[in-house]
Amino acid sequence: MLLILVLLLLAVSLVAVPAFLYLRWPMALALSAVLPPVLFQGANWMHLGYLDPFWPIALAVSTAVCLVLAAGVGLLVVRWSRNR
């Protein structure tokens, strides 16, 4: 469980840092909350050859977790970029 959260944080960070630097807050938050779970589900589909039967639930939960993580990363990025 902890490994999954760390991987989601890494994925969100890879998307959120450039997004929050170049896009406005709502669009950057939406992009960095939705893109990692969608890519994760797409990679899972390519690896298994089929979608997990509970993929909508996994997508919704991952998106919610990524939304919280993206908001935290976004606050740090915005605060850091304003101080420079």
C-alpha atoms as one frame of an Amber mdcrd trajectory, in Angstrom:
protein
   0.000   0.000   0.000   2.780   2.391   0.918   4.642   1.558  -2.281   1.559
   2.409  -4.343   1.230   5.779  -2.591   4.896   6.518  -3.211   4.524   5.616
  -6.895   1.430   7.823  -7.169   3.321  10.686  -5.513   6.172  10.226  -7.972
   3.793  10.155 -10.939   1.917  13.205  -9.693   5.173  15.053  -9.089   6.422
  14.308 -12.587   3.233  15.750 -14.065   2.414  18.439 -11.507   5.679  20.351
 -11.341   5.735  21.353 -15.038   1.950  21.743 -15.092   1.889  24.174 -12.177
   4.788  26.139 -13.627   3.201  26.645 -17.054  -0.576  26.343 -16.577  -3.125
  28.089 -14.400  -4.084  26.469 -11.082  -7.406  24.714 -12.018  -6.118  23.264
 -15.289  -2.826  22.153 -13.727  -4.661  20.529 -10.820  -7.040  18.688 -13.144
  -4.240  17.524 -15.426  -2.005  16.323 -12.618  -4.898  14.566 -10.848  -6.293
  12.731 -13.886  -3.278  11.915 -16.045  -1.327   9.568 -13.688  -4.301   7.234
 -12.927  -5.316   7.099 -16.598  -1.753   6.274 -17.662  -1.490   3.701 -14.872
  -4.721   1.996 -15.985  -3.560   2.118 -19.613  -0.238   0.519 -18.691  -2.072
  -2.106 -16.655  -4.323  -2.853 -19.632  -1.313  -3.197 -21.943   0.481  -5.461
 -19.443  -2.469  -7.757 -18.674  -4.157  -7.597 -22.071  -7.501  -6.724 -20.508
  -8.912  -4.196 -18.080  -9.401  -5.145 -14.473 -13.117  -5.698 -13.736 -12.944
  -3.038 -11.026 -11.053  -0.450 -13.067 -13.688   2.301 -12.633 -13.385   2.016
  -8.856  -9.588   1.956  -9.020  -9.616   4.953 -11.356 -11.921   6.941  -9.061
  -9.931   6.171  -5.911  -6.586   6.851  -7.615  -7.892  10.123  -9.002  -9.064
  11.206  -5.546  -5.687  10.359  -4.011  -3.870  12.093  -6.869  -6.057  15.170
  -6.442  -4.938  15.529  -2.828  -1.300  14.861  -3.733  -1.445  17.259  -6.683
  -2.886  20.022  -4.513  -0.037  19.585  -2.042   2.625  19.500  -4.740   0.978
  22.461  -6.446   1.060  24.549  -3.291   4.756  23.790  -2.868   5.541  24.596
  -6.515   3.564  27.844  -6.507   5.125  28.944  -3.208   8.626  28.016  -4.416
   8.221  29.750  -7.791   6.927  32.981  -6.195   9.879  33.171  -3.833  12.410
  33.019  -6.660
